[in-house]
Amino acid sequence: MKRIKSYTLGWNTTQKEGYITLTDDSQKDHSFEKISLEEMALLQKMLFQDDAYLDEQQWLIVGWKKRD
């Protein structure tokens, strides 16, 4: 599982679809196209978390740290 270090979101205003590139901690880019507006909103919320990871099956995984 690779930690996401940065991401870029794009939106095609003509075709009404999104594009996202995730860059992991080894500097490898993972690109995804033709994302709906609903998916873009969900992905943005997930990526806003402190720790986001991409596993080998292309699952984006986030979690919350327990605060004492």
VEXMIRO-770775 format. One record per atom (N, C-alpha, C): residue number from 0; residue in one letter; atom name; x negated, y negated, z negated. Coordinates in steps of 0.05 Angstrom, whole numbers, plus 5000, padded with zeros to 4 digits. Layout:
<rs>
<r k="NUM" r="a" a="CA" east="X" north="Y" up="Z"/>
...
</rs>
This chain:
<rs>
<r k="0" r="m" a="N" east="4983" north="5023" up="5000"/>
<r k="0" r="m" a="CA" east="5000" north="5000" up="5000"/>
<r k="0" r="m" a="C" east="4982" north="4975" up="5000"/>
<r k="1" r="k" a="N" east="4988" north="4956" up="5018"/>
<r k="1" r="k" a="CA" east="4972" north="4932" up="5020"/>
<r k="1" r="k" a="C" east="4987" north="4908" up="5009"/>
<r k="2" r="r" a="N" east="4973" north="4891" up="4995"/>
<r k="2" r="r" a="CA" east="4985" north="4867" up="4984"/>
<r k="2" r="r" a="C" east="4987" north="4846" up="5006"/>
<r k="3" r="i" a="N" east="5010" north="4833" up="5008"/>
<r k="3" r="i" a="CA" east="5014" north="4811" up="5027"/>
<r k="3" r="i" a="C" east="5001" north="4786" up="5016"/>
<r k="4" r="k" a="N" east="4982" north="4775" up="5032"/>
<r k="4" r="k" a="CA" east="4968" north="4751" up="5023"/>
<r k="4" r="k" a="C" east="4981" north="4726" up="5035"/>
<r k="5" r="s" a="N" east="4992" north="4728" up="5059"/>
<r k="5" r="s" a="CA" east="5005" north="4705" up="5071"/>
<r k="5" r="s" a="C" east="5025" north="4715" up="5092"/>
<r k="6" r="y" a="N" east="5043" north="4697" up="5100"/>
<r k="6" r="y" a="CA" east="5063" north="4704" up="5120"/>
<r k="6" r="y" a="C" east="5070" north="4679" up="5136"/>
<r k="7" r="t" a="N" east="5080" north="4684" up="5160"/>
<r k="7" r="t" a="CA" east="5090" north="4663" up="5178"/>
<r k="7" r="t" a="C" east="5118" north="4671" up="5187"/>
<r k="8" r="l" a="N" east="5137" north="4653" up="5185"/>
<r k="8" r="l" a="CA" east="5164" north="4658" up="5194"/>
<r k="8" r="l" a="C" east="5169" north="4639" up="5218"/>
<r k="9" r="g" a="N" east="5182" north="4649" up="5239"/>
<r k="9" r="g" a="CA" east="5189" north="4633" up="5261"/>
<r k="9" r="g" a="C" east="5218" north="4638" up="5269"/>
<r k="10" r="w" a="N" east="5231" north="4618" up="5281"/>
<r k="10" r="w" a="CA" east="5259" north="4621" up="5289"/>
<r k="10" r="w" a="C" east="5262" north="4611" up="5317"/>
<r k="11" r="n" a="N" east="5272" north="4628" up="5336"/>
<r k="11" r="n" a="CA" east="5277" north="4620" up="5363"/>
<r k="11" r="n" a="C" east="5305" north="4607" up="5364"/>
<r k="12" r="t" a="N" east="5306" north="4581" up="5367"/>
<r k="12" r="t" a="CA" east="5331" north="4567" up="5366"/>
<r k="12" r="t" a="C" east="5349" north="4572" up="5390"/>
<r k="13" r="t" a="N" east="5338" north="4581" up="5412"/>
<r k="13" r="t" a="CA" east="5354" north="4587" up="5436"/>
<r k="13" r="t" a="C" east="5367" north="4615" up="5434"/>
<r k="14" r="q" a="N" east="5350" north="4635" up="5427"/>
<r k="14" r="q" a="CA" east="5360" north="4663" up="5426"/>
<r k="14" r="q" a="C" east="5371" north="4670" up="5399"/>
<r k="15" r="k" a="N" east="5368" north="4652" up="5379"/>
<r k="15" r="k" a="CA" east="5379" north="4657" up="5352"/>
<r k="15" r="k" a="C" east="5368" north="4682" up="5340"/>
<r k="16" r="e" a="N" east="5341" north="4685" up="5340"/>
<r k="16" r="e" a="CA" east="5329" north="4708" up="5327"/>
<r k="16" r="e" a="C" east="5302" north="4700" up="5315"/>
<r k="17" r="g" a="N" east="5294" north="4715" up="5295"/>
<r k="17" r="g" a="CA" east="5270" north="4708" up="5281"/>
<r k="17" r="g" a="C" east="5246" north="4726" up="5287"/>
<r k="18" r="y" a="N" east="5223" north="4717" up="5277"/>
<r k="18" r="y" a="CA" east="5198" north="4730" up="5280"/>
<r k="18" r="y" a="C" east="5182" north="4727" up="5255"/>
<r k="19" r="i" a="N" east="5169" north="4747" up="5246"/>
<r k="19" r="i" a="CA" east="5153" north="4745" up="5221"/>
<r k="19" r="i" a="C" east="5126" north="4760" up="5225"/>
<r k="20" r="t" a="N" east="5106" north="4747" up="5215"/>
<r k="20" r="t" a="CA" east="5079" north="4760" up="5214"/>
<r k="20" r="t" a="C" east="5070" north="4761" up="5185"/>
<r k="21" r="l" a="N" east="5063" north="4784" up="5175"/>
<r k="21" r="l" a="CA" east="5053" north="4788" up="5148"/>
<r k="21" r="l" a="C" east="5023" north="4793" up="5151"/>
<r k="22" r="t" a="N" east="5007" north="4781" up="5134"/>
<r k="22" r="t" a="CA" east="4978" north="4786" up="5134"/>
<r k="22" r="t" a="C" east="4971" north="4798" up="5107"/>
<r k="23" r="d" a="N" east="4959" north="4822" up="5108"/>
<r k="23" r="d" a="CA" east="4953" north="4837" up="5083"/>
<r k="23" r="d" a="C" east="4926" north="4830" up="5072"/>
<r k="24" r="d" a="N" east="4919" north="4842" up="5050"/>
<r k="24" r="d" a="CA" east="4894" north="4835" up="5036"/>
<r k="24" r="d" a="C" east="4869" north="4844" up="5051"/>
<r k="25" r="s" a="N" east="4872" north="4860" up="5072"/>
<r k="25" r="s" a="CA" east="4849" north="4867" up="5089"/>
<r k="25" r="s" a="C" east="4849" north="4850" up="5115"/>
<r k="26" r="q" a="N" east="4865" north="4829" up="5115"/>
<r k="26" r="q" a="CA" east="4867" north="4810" up="5138"/>
<r k="26" r="q" a="C" east="4880" north="4822" up="5163"/>
<r k="27" r="k" a="N" east="4894" north="4844" up="5160"/>
<r k="27" r="k" a="CA" east="4908" north="4856" up="5183"/>
<r k="27" r="k" a="C" east="4936" north="4844" up="5185"/>
<r k="28" r="d" a="N" east="4944" north="4837" up="5209"/>
<r k="28" r="d" a="CA" east="4971" north="4825" up="5214"/>
<r k="28" r="d" a="C" east="4991" north="4847" up="5221"/>
<r k="29" r="h" a="N" east="5015" north="4844" up="5211"/>
<r k="29" r="h" a="CA" east="5038" north="4862" up="5217"/>
<r k="29" r="h" a="C" east="5060" north="4844" up="5227"/>
<r k="30" r="s" a="N" east="5068" north="4847" up="5252"/>
<r k="30" r="s" a="CA" east="5088" north="4830" up="5264"/>
<r k="30" r="s" a="C" east="5114" north="4844" up="5268"/>
<r k="31" r="f" a="N" east="5136" north="4830" up="5264"/>
<r k="31" r="f" a="CA" east="5163" north="4840" up="5268"/>
<r k="31" r="f" a="C" east="5180" north="4820" up="5283"/>
<r k="32" r="e" a="N" east="5194" north="4829" up="5304"/>
<r k="32" r="e" a="CA" east="5210" north="4811" up="5321"/>
<r k="32" r="e" a="C" east="5240" north="4817" up="5320"/>
<r k="33" r="k" a="N" east="5255" north="4799" up="5332"/>
<r k="33" r="k" a="CA" east="5284" north="4801" up="5335"/>
<r k="33" r="k" a="C" east="5298" north="4806" up="5308"/>
<r k="34" r="i" a="N" east="5291" north="4789" up="5289"/>
<r k="34" r="i" a="CA" east="5302" north="4791" up="5262"/>
<r k="34" r="i" a="C" east="5326" north="4772" up="5261"/>
<r k="35" r="s" a="N" east="5348" north="4782" up="5249"/>
<r k="35" r="s" a="CA" east="5372" north="4765" up="5247"/>
<r k="35" r="s" a="C" east="5368" north="4743" up="5225"/>
<r k="36" r="l" a="N" east="5386" north="4724" up="5225"/>
<r k="36" r="l" a="CA" east="5385" north="4703" up="5206"/>
<r k="36" r="l" a="C" east="5388" north="4714" up="5177"/>
<r k="37" r="e" a="N" east="5405" north="4733" up="5174"/>
<r k="37" r="e" a="CA" east="5409" north="4745" up="5147"/>
<r k="37" r="e" a="C" east="5384" north="4759" up="5138"/>
<r k="38" r="e" a="N" east="5371" north="4774" up="5156"/>
<r k="38" r="e" a="CA" east="5346" north="4787" up="5149"/>
<r k="38" r="e" a="C" east="5324" north="4767" up="5143"/>
<r k="39" r="m" a="N" east="5323" north="4745" up="5158"/>
<r k="39" r="m" a="CA" east="5303" north="4725" up="5152"/>
<r k="39" r="m" a="C" east="5306" north="4713" up="5124"/>
<r k="40" r="a" a="N" east="5331" north="4708" up="5117"/>
<r k="40" r="a" a="CA" east="5336" north="4697" up="5090"/>
<r k="40" r="a" a="C" east="5328" north="4716" up="5068"/>
<r k="41" r="l" a="N" east="5334" north="4742" up="5072"/>
<r k="41" r="l" a="CA" east="5326" north="4762" up="5052"/>
<r k="41" r="l" a="C" east="5296" north="4765" up="5051"/>
<r k="42" r="l" a="N" east="5283" north="4766" up="5074"/>
<r k="42" r="l" a="CA" east="5253" north="4768" up="5074"/>
<r k="42" r="l" a="C" east="5240" north="4744" up="5061"/>
<r k="43" r="q" a="N" east="5250" north="4721" up="5066"/>
<r k="43" r="q" a="CA" east="5238" north="4697" up="5053"/>
<r k="43" r="q" a="C" east="5241" north="4698" up="5023"/>
<r k="44" r="k" a="N" east="5264" north="4707" up="5013"/>
<r k="44" r="k" a="CA" east="5268" north="4709" up="4984"/>
<r k="44" r="k" a="C" east="5249" north="4730" up="4973"/>
<r k="45" r="m" a="N" east="5246" north="4753" up="4987"/>
<r k="45" r="m" a="CA" east="5228" north="4774" up="4977"/>
<r k="45" r="m" a="C" east="5199" north="4764" up="4977"/>
<r k="46" r="l" a="N" east="5190" north="4750" up="4998"/>
<r k="46" r="l" a="CA" east="5163" north="4741" up="5000"/>
<r k="46" r="l" a="C" east="5156" north="4719" up="4981"/>
<r k="47" r="f" a="N" east="5176" north="4706" up="4970"/>
<r k="47" r="f" a="CA" east="5172" north="4684" up="4951"/>
<r k="47" r="f" a="C" east="5163" north="4695" up="4924"/>
<r k="48" r="q" a="N" east="5166" north="4721" up="4919"/>
<r k="48" r="q" a="CA" east="5156" north="4733" up="4894"/>
<r k="48" r="q" a="C" east="5126" north="4732" up="4893"/>
<r k="49" r="d" a="N" east="5115" north="4733" up="4868"/>
<r k="49" r="d" a="CA" east="5086" north="4732" up="4864"/>
<r k="49" r="d" a="C" east="5072" north="4755" up="4878"/>
<r k="50" r="d" a="N" east="5082" north="4778" up="4876"/>
<r k="50" r="d" a="CA" east="5069" north="4802" up="4888"/>
<r k="50" r="d" a="C" east="5088" north="4815" up="4908"/>
<r k="51" r="a" a="N" east="5079" north="4816" up="4933"/>
<r k="51" r="a" a="CA" east="5094" north="4830" up="4954"/>
<r k="51" r="a" a="C" east="5075" north="4849" up="4968"/>
<r k="52" r="y" a="N" east="5084" north="4873" up="4974"/>
<r k="52" r="y" a="CA" east="5067" north="4894" up="4986"/>
<r k="52" r="y" a="C" east="5081" north="4905" up="5010"/>
<r k="53" r="l" a="N" east="5065" north="4915" up="5029"/>
<r k="53" r="l" a="CA" east="5074" north="4930" up="5052"/>
<r k="53" r="l" a="C" east="5062" north="4958" up="5052"/>
<r k="54" r="d" a="N" east="5080" north="4978" up="5052"/>
<r k="54" r="d" a="CA" east="5069" north="5005" up="5051"/>
<r k="54" r="d" a="C" east="5065" north="5017" up="5079"/>
<r k="55" r="e" a="N" east="5056" north="5042" up="5080"/>
<r k="55" r="e" a="CA" east="5049" north="5054" up="5106"/>
<r k="55" r="e" a="C" east="5073" north="5058" up="5124"/>
<r k="56" r="q" a="N" east="5097" north="5060" up="5113"/>
<r k="56" r="q" a="CA" east="5121" north="5063" up="5129"/>
<r k="56" r="q" a="C" east="5134" north="5036" up="5135"/>
<r k="57" r="q" a="N" east="5120" north="5014" up="5131"/>
<r k="57" r="q" a="CA" east="5130" north="4987" up="5137"/>
<r k="57" r="q" a="C" east="5152" north="4978" up="5118"/>
<r k="58" r="w" a="N" east="5153" north="4989" up="5094"/>
<r k="58" r="w" a="CA" east="5171" north="4979" up="5074"/>
<r k="58" r="w" a="C" east="5158" north="4955" up="5060"/>
<r k="59" r="l" a="N" east="5174" north="4933" up="5057"/>
<r k="59" r="l" a="CA" east="5165" north="4910" up="5042"/>
<r k="59" r="l" a="C" east="5175" north="4914" up="5013"/>
<r k="60" r="i" a="N" east="5156" north="4914" up="4995"/>
<r k="60" r="i" a="CA" east="5163" north="4920" up="4967"/>
<r k="60" r="i" a="C" east="5155" north="4897" up="4949"/>
<r k="61" r="v" a="N" east="5174" north="4889" up="4932"/>
<r k="61" r="v" a="CA" east="5168" north="4868" up="4912"/>
<r k="61" r="v" a="C" east="5178" north="4877" up="4885"/>
<r k="62" r="g" a="N" east="5168" north="4864" up="4864"/>
<r k="62" r="g" a="CA" east="5177" north="4872" up="4837"/>
<r k="62" r="g" a="C" east="5174" north="4848" up="4819"/>
<r k="63" r="w" a="N" east="5183" north="4852" up="4795"/>
<r k="63" r="w" a="CA" east="5181" north="4831" up="4775"/>
<r k="63" r="w" a="C" east="5165" north="4841" up="4752"/>
<r k="64" r="k" a="N" east="5149" north="4823" up="4741"/>
<r k="64" r="k" a="CA" east="5133" north="4830" up="4718"/>
<r k="64" r="k" a="C" east="5149" north="4825" up="4693"/>
<r k="65" r="k" a="N" east="5147" north="4844" up="4675"/>
<r k="65" r="k" a="CA" east="5160" north="4841" up="4649"/>
<r k="65" r="k" a="C" east="5146" north="4820" up="4633"/>
<r k="66" r="r" a="N" east="5160" north="4801" up="4623"/>
<r k="66" r="r" a="CA" east="5149" north="4779" up="4607"/>
<r k="66" r="r" a="C" east="5153" north="4786" up="4577"/>
<r k="67" r="d" a="N" east="5133" north="4783" up="4561"/>
<r k="67" r="d" a="CA" east="5135" north="4788" up="4532"/>
<r k="67" r="d" a="C" east="5147" north="4765" up="4518"/>
</rs>
